């Protein structure tokens, strides 16, 4: 599940970059973030309770990497 979530993030940023050919602006990143959140919520809605818990744990682990 972690790989899928990472792929969503990378794909969203890559889409913004490939569209403009430049480093994304703050506005573009905010738009991409909103799109990513929408896809995440749709994806989360397809999971059972165990998978949702694993996704939550993966997200918490991801946050720890950012520190």
ABEGO torsion letter per residue (X at the ends): XAAAAAAAAAAAAAAAAAAAGBBBBAAAAAAAAAAAAAAAAAAAAABBAAAAAAAAAAAAAAAAAAX
